[in-house]
C-alpha cells in the first residue's frame, strides 16, 4: 500500500484492479445524474459486472444513468430499486424486493443529505443522523446475509466526509433537543462520525470472514449534495482554503481538500471495493485512495464509543445486529 494519498481518476483505479469486478453484483445507493453514485455506476459498468442495482427515492433519478450504461455496455444489466432512507420501513420493504437476488458482491452506501433545515425522519430522528447513518446501519444488517453469500473479497463501503474530523456523536442529545439546539454542520458531523465508528466496529467483526469494510471520504466534489449549503458556507470554505487548514476536535490541523471531479470522487470508493493492497486494514477510513486513519480524532478512535453507538443503533432501529 502506498503511504501517500493521491487524487486519481476512477479510470486509473479500474485499469489496475477492475478485472475483479467482472460478473459481480453491486448495489449502489443514492444514484442520480449529478451524484458520485451515478458516476460510480457508469465507471463500474466498464468493468463488465453482471448486475448493477441502483437505488434512489424515485426511478426518474436513475433512468439517465441506466440509458448511458445501456448504450455503452448493453451486456451489463441494471435494476432500479426504490429506497427512501428517511423511513426505516421503506428500507425494509426495499430489501424484501431483493428476495430474488442470491448474493451481493459489493454493497456501496453513498446516499446522504447535507446541512438541511431541521426536520425529523418518519421514525423521529434528526434527518442527517437518520438518513446518513441509521438507515445504513439497518440496510447493512438486512443485506449482510447476501454479502456473506458472495464470500471472501465482497465488500461493504459507506460514504463519509472530511467533516468527520470535526464531528462527534452527541449520545445524550442526538436529536439536538428536537431542533432547539440544531446546528446543521454539527449534525452533519455527527452523522459522519457515526458512519465511521460503525465501519470501525463492523470491519473488526467481519475481518476473519475476509469481507472488506471501509468508510470513504470522496473529497470535495460539487454534486447535488450541496443544495442546502448557504453562500456563507462556501465563503467559510474559501477562508479555510486561504488559511490552508482547519482544526479538528483534537486541535490538529486539517488540510483543505481541493475541488475534484465526480470521477475522482468515485475513485476512492472503487479503491475501497477492490484494491488488494489495503485488505489488511479492514474497518479503515479512506481518503484520496489511501488508508487515512491518522486523520481521525480521539472520539472516533474510542472503542467504548463504538460499543455505545452499536447498542444505541439497535435500540433506535429496533433491530438486533449480532455478529
C-alpha positions as MATLAB code, in Angstrom:
seq = 'XXXXXXXXXXXXXXXXXXXXXXXXXXXXXXXXXXXXXXXXXXXXXXXXXXXXXXXXXXXXXXXXXXXXXXXXXXXXXXXXXXXXXXXXXXXXXXXXXXXXXXXXXXXXXXXXXXXXXXXXXXXXXXXXXXXXXXXXXXXXXXXXXXXXXXXXXXXXXXXXXXXXXXXXXXXXXXXXXXXXXXXXXXXXXXXXXXXXXXXXXXXXXXXXXXXXXXXXXXXXXXXXXXXXXXXXXXXXXXXXXXXXXXXXXXXXXXXXXXXXXXXXXXXXXXXXXXXXXXXXXXXXXXXXXXXXXXXXXXXXXXXXXXXXXXXXXXXXXXXXXXX';
ca = [
       0.000    0.000    0.000;
       1.242    3.466   -0.831;
       1.833    5.618    2.247;
       0.840    8.778    0.405;
      -2.611    9.937   -0.547;
      -3.175   10.744   -4.190;
      -6.112   12.011   -6.180;
      -6.818    9.614   -9.038;
      -9.458    9.250  -11.708;
     -11.712    6.214  -11.435;
     -10.404    5.011  -14.780;
      -6.905    4.690  -13.297;
      -8.074    2.551  -10.371;
     -10.208    0.388  -12.648;
      -7.299   -0.158  -15.016;
      -5.284   -1.598  -12.122;
      -7.942   -3.626  -10.291;
     -11.161   -3.560  -12.297;
     -10.905   -7.110  -13.643;
     -12.111   -8.449  -10.301;
     -15.469   -6.721  -10.852;
     -16.395   -8.772  -13.931;
     -19.530  -10.826  -13.339;
     -20.223   -9.263   -9.937;
     -23.452   -7.932   -8.454;
     -23.180   -4.425   -6.997;
     -25.784   -2.407   -5.090;
     -25.261    1.378   -5.017;
     -27.433    3.800   -3.038;
     -28.085    7.436   -3.915;
     -27.836    7.199   -7.703;
     -28.662   10.233   -9.825;
     -27.180   12.057  -12.796;
     -25.367   14.573  -10.606;
     -24.126   12.258   -7.863;
     -20.891   10.416   -7.162;
     -23.056    7.289   -7.005;
     -24.225    7.861  -10.557;
     -20.655    8.360  -11.739;
     -19.626    5.202   -9.876;
     -22.307    3.184  -11.664;
     -21.081    4.433  -15.037;
     -17.464    3.695  -14.175;
     -18.191    0.201  -12.839;
     -20.207   -0.710  -15.930;
     -16.966   -0.564  -17.938;
     -15.664   -3.495  -15.860;
     -18.487   -5.815  -17.023;
     -20.332   -6.544  -13.780;
     -23.268   -8.918  -14.009;
     -25.802   -6.613  -12.341;
     -25.854   -3.046  -11.024;
     -28.701   -2.447   -8.550;
     -29.270    1.305   -8.478;
     -31.258    2.754   -5.602;
     -32.914    6.139   -5.319;
     -36.075    7.738   -3.968;
     -37.583    7.846   -7.460;
     -36.940    5.927  -10.672;
     -36.590    9.169  -12.638;
     -33.298    9.792  -10.829;
     -31.646    6.681  -12.285;
     -33.090    6.446  -15.809;
     -30.435    8.737  -17.302;
     -27.636    6.637  -15.825;
     -29.323    3.426  -16.947;
     -29.591    4.724  -20.502;
     -25.921    5.723  -20.627;
     -24.946    2.257  -19.413;
     -27.280    0.584  -21.923;
     -25.730    2.488  -24.806;
     -22.116    1.936  -23.729;
     -22.348   -1.568  -22.240;
     -25.533   -3.322  -23.385;
     -24.409   -6.591  -21.776;
     -24.474   -5.055  -18.271;
     -27.830   -5.428  -16.538;
     -29.149   -2.618  -14.371;
     -32.069   -2.655  -11.968;
     -33.801    0.205  -10.193;
     -34.615   -0.277   -6.507;
     -36.821    2.307   -4.824;
     -35.418    3.169   -1.413;
     -36.455    6.028    0.863;
     -33.809    6.285    3.575;
     -35.845    8.630    5.767;
     -38.273    5.773    6.527;
     -36.874    2.587    8.062;
     -39.896    0.557    6.999;
     -39.256    1.675    3.414;
     -35.698    0.348    3.760;
     -37.092   -2.976    4.975;
     -39.520   -3.099    2.036;
     -36.720   -2.361   -0.432;
     -34.664   -5.232    0.955;
     -37.657   -7.566    0.602;
     -37.787   -6.601   -3.077;
     -34.371   -8.243   -3.432;
     -35.532  -11.697   -2.369;
     -34.694  -12.985   -5.857;
     -31.064  -11.786   -5.588;
     -28.963  -14.587   -4.095;
     -25.888  -12.553   -3.268;
     -24.427   -9.051   -3.400;
     -20.681   -8.831   -4.006;
     -20.402   -5.144   -3.170;
     -22.805   -3.083   -1.050;
     -21.953    0.584   -1.619;
     -23.905    3.070    0.509;
     -23.335    6.553   -0.907;
     -26.706    8.286   -0.402;
     -26.944   11.115    2.087;
     -28.079   14.625    2.953;
     -26.001   17.623    3.987;
     -26.963   20.721    6.016;
     -30.762   20.593    5.559;
     -33.025   22.698    7.763;
     -34.016   20.800   10.894;
     -36.503   18.027   10.300;
     -37.085   14.520   11.554;
     -37.389   11.261    9.664;
     -40.600    9.256    9.740;
     -39.164    7.354   12.695;
     -38.461   10.544   14.656;
     -34.708   11.003   14.180;
     -32.875   14.179   13.176;
     -32.758   13.819    9.406;
     -28.987   13.696    8.864;
     -28.469   11.061   11.556;
     -31.478    9.106   10.286;
     -30.647    9.179    6.567;
     -26.846    9.209    6.641;
     -26.343    6.702    9.418;
     -29.308    4.813   10.908;
     -30.722    3.815    7.513;
     -27.293    2.450    6.596;
     -26.979    0.555    9.886;
     -30.299   -1.121    9.098;
     -29.515   -1.676    5.409;
     -26.200   -3.363    6.171;
     -27.803   -5.502    8.860;
     -30.532   -6.718    6.494;
     -28.302   -7.259    3.447;
     -25.295   -8.759    5.200;
     -26.506  -12.343    4.563;
     -26.363  -11.627    0.822;
     -22.887  -10.091    1.141;
     -21.750  -13.115    3.129;
     -23.166  -15.362    0.409;
     -20.800  -13.661   -2.055;
     -17.862  -14.899    0.007;
     -14.375  -13.540    0.598;
     -13.420  -10.210   -1.006;
     -17.004   -8.989   -1.041;
     -17.326   -5.515    0.425;
     -19.389   -3.055    2.409;
     -18.424    0.535    1.610;
     -20.032    3.520    3.327;
     -19.628    7.144    2.316;
     -18.451    9.702    4.835;
     -16.905   13.167    4.623;
     -13.824   15.047    5.770;
     -16.193   16.860    8.160;
     -15.919   13.730   10.320;
     -12.736   15.289   11.629;
     -14.863   17.937   13.328;
     -17.704   15.567   14.199;
     -18.751   13.632   17.278;
     -21.700   11.549   18.396;
     -23.953   13.501   20.777;
     -25.106   10.440   22.683;
     -27.110   12.415   25.238;
     -28.883   14.636   22.691;
     -28.578   13.218   19.181;
     -31.813   14.981   18.158;
     -30.493   18.401   19.224;
     -33.326   18.999   21.711;
     -35.892   18.416   18.962;
     -34.308   21.145   16.884;
     -33.989   23.800   19.586;
     -30.183   23.488   19.613;
     -29.845   22.331   16.000;
     -26.690   23.223   14.127;
     -26.657   21.794   10.607;
     -22.884   21.382   10.453;
     -22.703   19.757   13.886;
     -25.483   17.369   12.899;
     -23.728   16.523    9.633;
     -20.524   15.942   11.574;
     -22.393   13.676   13.987;
     -23.867   11.548   11.198;
     -20.432   11.102    9.646;
     -18.769   10.297   12.955;
     -21.427    7.620   13.421;
     -20.769    6.194    9.951;
     -17.018    5.955   10.554;
     -17.367    4.404   14.026;
     -19.896    1.879   12.718;
     -17.460    0.877    9.972;
     -14.675    0.538   12.545;
     -16.652   -1.959   14.606;
     -18.172   -3.754   11.586;
     -14.751   -4.149    9.967;
     -13.427   -5.652   13.173;
     -16.317   -8.122   13.340;
     -16.049   -9.219    9.684;
     -12.273   -9.281    9.331;
     -11.980  -13.062    9.776;
     -14.563  -13.601    7.022;
     -12.423  -11.503    4.660;
     -15.341   -9.195    3.914;
     -13.916   -5.758    3.131;
     -15.402   -2.891    5.151;
     -14.311    0.720    4.619;
     -15.607    4.257    5.076;
     -14.710    6.625    2.247;
     -14.176   10.367    2.106;
     -14.605   11.147   -1.615;
     -13.054   14.590   -1.298;
     -14.585   17.922   -2.234;
     -16.862   17.239   -5.209;
     -19.619   19.541   -6.483;
     -22.810   17.437   -6.535;
     -26.455   17.783   -5.605;
     -25.420   17.050   -2.019;
     -24.560   20.717   -1.542;
     -28.027   22.009   -2.443;
     -28.674   23.114    1.155;
     -25.288   24.791    1.574;
     -25.561   28.544    2.073;
     -23.374   31.117    0.340;
     -21.912   31.762    3.800;
     -20.704   28.149    3.972;
     -18.853   28.465    0.672;
     -17.392   31.746    1.947;
     -16.193   29.862    5.024;
     -14.619   27.185    2.824;
     -12.831   29.917    0.902;
     -11.495   31.319    4.180;
     -10.283   27.876    5.248;
      -8.566   27.450    1.893;
      -6.951   30.863    2.264;
      -5.638   29.880    5.697;
      -4.591   26.499    4.319;
      -6.104   24.409    7.079;
      -8.898   23.811    9.604;
      -8.604   22.448   13.147;
     -10.019   19.084   14.192;
     -11.558   18.171   17.556;
      -8.155   17.302   18.995;
      -6.643   20.609   17.879;
      -4.764   19.074   14.953;
      -4.598   20.968   11.648;
      -6.687   19.632    8.758;
      -5.599   20.203    5.173;
      -8.386   21.583    2.989;
      -9.011   19.265    0.028;
      -9.178   20.767   -3.460;
     -12.370   20.591   -5.507;
     -12.279   17.483   -7.688;
     -14.423   15.741  -10.316;
     -17.028   13.036   -9.757;
     -14.657   10.533  -11.392;
     -12.004   11.442   -8.830;
     -14.574   11.260   -6.048;
     -15.696    7.799   -7.134;
     -12.114    6.545   -7.380;
     -11.643    6.120   -3.627;
     -14.916    4.175   -3.489;
     -13.530    1.754   -6.087;
     -10.281    1.560   -4.118;
     -12.318    0.514   -1.081;
     -14.156   -2.128   -3.089;
     -11.261   -3.873   -4.801;
      -7.735   -2.574   -4.087;
      -5.934   -5.670   -2.708;
      -3.154   -3.645   -1.078;
      -5.460   -2.301    1.667;
      -7.263   -5.554    2.525;
      -5.452   -5.969    5.844;
      -6.674   -2.550    7.037;
     -10.315   -3.595    7.399;
     -12.570   -1.009    9.017;
     -10.362    1.892    7.983;
     -11.235    5.382    6.836;
     -10.010    6.109    3.305;
      -9.187    9.447    1.742;
      -7.558   10.093   -1.638;
      -7.204    6.370   -2.328;
      -5.271    5.573    0.834;
      -5.884    4.418    4.379;
      -6.115    7.664    6.342;
      -6.937    6.699    9.916;
      -4.221    9.097   11.073;
      -6.638   11.909   10.211;
      -9.241   10.775   12.750;
      -9.567   12.167   16.281;
      -9.821   10.536   19.709;
     -13.640   10.477   19.873;
     -13.690    8.354   16.714;
     -10.904    6.082   17.981;
     -12.610    5.419   21.330;
     -13.802    1.793   21.171;
     -16.233    2.424   24.026;
     -17.971    4.858   21.677;
     -18.180    2.118   19.020;
     -19.918   -0.167   21.509;
     -22.209    2.585   22.762;
     -23.155    3.573   19.220;
     -23.888   -0.022   18.163;
     -26.237   -0.509   21.137;
     -27.954    2.839   20.518;
     -28.392    1.948   16.840;
     -30.012   -1.377   17.719;
     -32.363    0.395   20.118;
     -33.339    3.129   17.640;
     -33.846    0.804   14.652;
     -35.419   -1.898   16.844;
     -33.119   -4.417   15.151;
     -30.638   -6.611   16.986;
     -27.441   -6.840   14.923;
     -25.433   -9.717   16.369;
     -22.223  -10.857   14.716;
];
